Amino acid sequence: MSELPTRLEVEDLQQNLRAVQDRLARKHEPAALRAELDPLHPADVAYILEALPLEERLLVWNLVKTEREGEILLELSEAVRESLIATMDSKELVAAAETLEADEIADLAPDLPEEVVQDVIRALPQEERVLLRAALSYAEGTVGALMDFDQITVREDVTLEAATRYLRALDELPAHTDQLFVVDREQRLKGTLPLARLIVSDLDREVGQVMVPESMKFHPEDPAEDAAQAFERYDLVSAPVADEFGRLIGRLTVNAVMDHIREKSAETQLAEAGLSKEEDVFAPVWNSFKNRWAWLAVNLVTAFIASRVIGAFEGSIERLVALAALMPIVAGIGGNSGNQTITMIVRALALGQIQSSYWTKLVAKELGLATLNGVLWGGLLGVVTYILYGSVALGGVMALAMLLTLLLASGMGVAIPYLRARLGQDPAVGSSVLITACTDSGGFFIFLGLATLFLL
Amino acid sequence: MSELPTRLEVEDLQQNLRAVQDRLARKHEPAALRAELDPLHPADVAYILEALPLEERLLVWNLVKTEREGEILLELSEAVRESLIATMDSKELVAAAETLEADEIADLAPDLPEEVVQDVIRALPQEERVLLRAALSYAEGTVGALMDFDQITVREDVTLEAATRYLRALDELPAHTDQLFVVDREQRLKGTLPLARLIVSDLDREVGQVMVPESMKFHPEDPAEDAAQAFERYDLVSAPVADEFGRLIGRLTVNAVMDHIREKSAETQLAEAGLSKEEDVFAPVWNSFKNRWAWLAVNLVTAFIASRVIGAFEGSIERLVALAALMPIVAGIGGNSGNQTITMIVRALALGQIQSSYWTKLVAKELGLATLNGVLWGGLLGVVTYILYGSVALGGVMALAMLLTLLLASGMGVAIPYLRARLGQDPAVGSSVLITACTDSGGFFIFLGLATLFLL
């Protein structure tokens, strides 16, 4: 195993990277470059691969020792992982996967060609094969997909002395072993024995007397997000995963949970900007296009609808061209205000903080806030409009349109997540597109409609 | 200490909440309500408080036992914490804070009145006071602000037997104790002794022979984000924090790091929607207004600038009113495409993945993608425009404006984070506002300018 760096700083990582780049620039030193890579932690090699353009990345990848390829692939982002897997043949992929544990192979499997997965399954010893099949059977986003099989189990009726002897025989404990899992003959979970408790307790006592009898456990079908909240809420390091009969089948560790949280947060951030997934910065143009086109297409449709709303008022704009300059302000502020409301509500919904009895309270509050904003910003814009165009009526229409658009925005900002949650959809996905579509078309309609009514 | 629930599901939390709400509805049962609250984990009481409107929240808060108030305040979001602290007098606050450890008091301190903090400092025993002063001295976002002081230290030259006896005398180990820290007489860190290694090793050996001599350590001034990446990268549970002389001053645990990650991710999400911080869903209108006005004001300014760009072309719009309907499409798609580019680049920058030598490669790629998008979507819109308005020239202007705006968007999408990183600013903050401002004004200018040149 490669060693942990003793002190991490982003600068250290960048130093490694620069050292590799220097070697690459001088070209004829594969042995020296390999010597640079070998002592690095897999995560640090992954960092270097992520930061190199495709060509250099492949040069480095070919110097990585075969037995380390699996663990490094695990540390890579999906996009970069795919770029490397695409260059490997089946034999190399099977060899890389075989160095991993069942739960790790399952993490890699979605990116591997089907026949490679089958080859790997065939090549595994019987026991591992069963675990891998189990791991592959859980959907992404469930506890089952995050769990590993490195749990150490003990029986209730052995002494701590015997348990300690058993641990010594193992030589090294799996990472994140902060507790042993106590099971009966049928593998049913009876409790957990934290190492800290094992160490401070009298060795003559039995496991059953010292264990925590009722420990928090998860089912493999539980949403990963619920488990993540539990780990955070109760500061867990590991937790048992049990099936419907209470039989221990694996464990969940804090590092798997932390990876999940990071990934989720990245996904949200990317989705909000209209990227379907993490992108390799150095991806070919075509890959990036595939990652981004869907959102642009949706946006084109909503923009086109807004454009048709304006088109319906072309007669009014022809007679009062100032409307064309003023209308984007109304729609823009409406969109921003609606996004504020919807973001807050979607977050509160995700944290389970909004009870059904309080929706009317929420609507009332958001409409109150919209009124305050409408009077304030609408009034300000009305005055500015009057100063610019010298028309009190136009200023009044501007102020009123602003107020109504903000009310629309906050109403929709509550209604959209409410309805989506009611319909069993995830309120987060695409909320921002929906609200912006409403406020754009709505804002144009309100402003141009009022202008047509009162000014022409 | 209250017990961990044995099985967490969001539904369980909501059951607790409903039980409390039922009691509240029946009003005259404070004792029963208290009985409902007492067995709950502090994080679960916090969950209930977050989900209740202000009035009900205060009713429940007043039933919480004084000695639990501190730990519950710690679990609350800042906004809700403030709403409760505002109702407590100094004596209550001091009593609540005194139940906490030094690092926890430091977490709470920014929300407490200055005189309460002083009172708490005075009331603490000498040793704790020193720790609290130290904890208070580290800026938010540093390792120092996240660390705690629950580390257990041992000397190199004692036997594992003696170390184990010492641990037994402690009765219970602090949460997240996965390793002991090995220090010399001057508290200089010599290594770490993982509990897992202590358990599996021969008790006659000395700590120095078994310990991990070079363990990863942090400085209190290190950015918390670097530590978070290290915890994730190397799957740590705890790590020592040492001063410039290598003396151990505290430790960082995975739960503090996980809280930090969650908080950061929430902040990003909120900032992108223009909320300055997490909002109490039931906050009074005025509090929400303060949280949201700044972004709306900025947006008003950028929208106003865009409006003046349009104003400069009023003559053109008057002669060809179709321009008014078409221009928001160009600006809108430009904004979306720019946001995609900037989000990807800001993320890659934060992960340290972009080396200075690769910026030109990046620009070339993004411009290539913009050209592809411009030809495709611009061509499509050009055709649609021709169908709608029957003018080949107008369709051509639309297509060309689209292409140029997308090139502008991707150029700015790379340039803005590049320049901000160069100037030592955080490229993430407000990037979305900046790019949208550029693409709005720029898109209107390009489209209306081309139309004026070629059509009129």
Interface residues (C-beta under 8 A of the other chain):
Chain A: E3 L4 P5 T6 R7 L8 E9 V10 L13 Q14 L17 R18 Q21 H41 A43 D44 Y47 E50 A51 P53 E75 T164 L167 R168 L170 D171 E172 L173 A175 H176 T177 D178 L195 A196 L198 I199 V200 S201 E214 S215 M216 K217 F218 D222 D226 A227 Q229 A230 F231 E232 R233 Y234 D235 V237 V254 N255 V257 M258 D259 I261 R262 S265 A266 T268 Q269 L270 E272 A273 G274 L275 E278 E279 V281 F282 A283 V285 S288 F289 R292 W293 W295 L296 N299 L300 T302 A303 F304 A306 S307 R308 I310 G311 E314 I317 E318 V321 A322 L323 A324 A325 L326 M327 P328 I329 A331 G332 I333 N336 S337 N339 Q340 I342 T343 M344 I345 R347 A348 L351 G352 Q353 I354 Q355 S357 Y358 K361 L362 K365 G368 L369 L372 N373 W377 L380 L381 V384 L388 S432 D440 F444
Chain B: E3 L4 P5 T6 R7 L8 E9 V10 L13 Q14 L17 R18 Q21 H41 A43 D44 Y47 E50 A51 P53 E75 T164 L167 R168 L170 D171 E172 L173 A175 H176 T177 D178 L195 A196 L198 I199 V200 S201 E214 S215 M216 K217 F218 D222 D226 A227 Q229 A230 F231 E232 R233 Y234 D235 V237 V254 N255 V257 M258 D259 I261 R262 S265 A266 T268 Q269 L270 E272 A273 G274 L275 E278 E279 V281 F282 A283 V285 S288 F289 R292 W293 W295 L296 N299 L300 T302 A303 F304 A306 S307 R308 I310 G311 E314 I317 E318 V321 A322 L323 A324 A325 L326 M327 P328 I329 A331 G332 I333 N336 S337 N339 Q340 I342 T343 M344 I345 R347 A348 L351 G352 Q353 I354 Q355 S357 Y358 K361 L362 K365 G368 L369 L372 N373 W377 L380 L381 V384 L388 S432 D440 F444
